[in-house]
């Protein structure tokens, strides 16, 4: 008996590769922007903690000696001209201008 002829068009026979390996460019740009923001805050010496709800990061500014400056601030990282969602707008109104900031990359 010879080799079985493959009728499916899947490369390398790995199943559904299109679903596994594709990530939209918007999501990739967003994740790169978030990593860049976290790196920038670390280089400034600030504490940067990722949060799940109401924003991307909570940043506590620190001075040269490690003392806290001001109150923790919630930062939302956006790319291009993307808009805030309704939940993000609500959170922005709750916290006010001083404690909620939008950073664009």
N, C-alpha and C positions, 0 to 999 in steps of 0.2 A: 504494500500500500504506500502511496506517495503522501506528500504533505497535504494537509487540509487547506483548501483555498479559503482565504478570509474574505467575507463579503462586506464586513463593516469597514468604514473609512476612518476609524479612530487611529491616530498615530501611535505607534509603539504598543498598541493594545492596552493602554492605561485607563480605559473607561472614559468618563466624560471629562476631558481635560479642559474644555472651554469654560466650564463652570468653576473649576478648581483654580485656574491660573489668572483669570482676568479680574482686574480691579479697575474701576473707572478712574479716569485721570483726575476728576474732581476730588475723589477720596485720597488719591496719592498726593496731590498738591496740599490738601488739608493736613494730612499726617506729617508731611515734610514741614509745613509751616508750624505745627504744634511742637515738633522736635526742635526746630530752630528757635522758637520762643523760649522753650525750657532751657536750651543751651545758653541763650543770651542772658536769661535771668541768673543762671548759675555763674556765668562769667562776671556778672555784676556783684555777686556775693549774696543774692537774695534767696530766701527759701521759696521754692516753687513746688506746690503739691497739686497733683491732678485730681479733679473732682468729677463726679458723674452727672450731677444734676445742677442746672442753673448756670453753667459756665464751663470753661475748660480747665482753668487753673486758679488756685488761690495763692497769691504772692504776698509774702511778708518781707518788706524792705528791711535791710540791715545796714548799719554803718560799718566803718573800717574795723571797729573793735568787736563787732558781732552783736551790738545792742539793737533792739527793735526800734524802727522808726515808723510812727503812725499806726494805723489799723490795717489788718489784712485786706487786700483788694482782690476782687474777683475779675479775672481777665477772660475775655472771649476772643479767640483767635480766628480770624476770617481771611479768606484769600479773595483777591479781585474785588468785585463789587457785590458779593453775596450779601443777602439781607439777613437780619436777625429773625428768628422764628417768633411766634407769639409767646411761647414760654420764656424766651430770652428777653423779649421786650418787657414782659411782666416783671421778671427778675431785675431788670435795669431800673424800672420804676420803683421797685421796693427798696433797692439799695441806694439809689441816687447816683449822682455823677461822681462823687468822691470815691465810692467803693465798688463801682462796676465800670469797667473800661473795655472798649473794643479795640483790638490791635489788628491791623491789616498787613499782610505780606504779599 
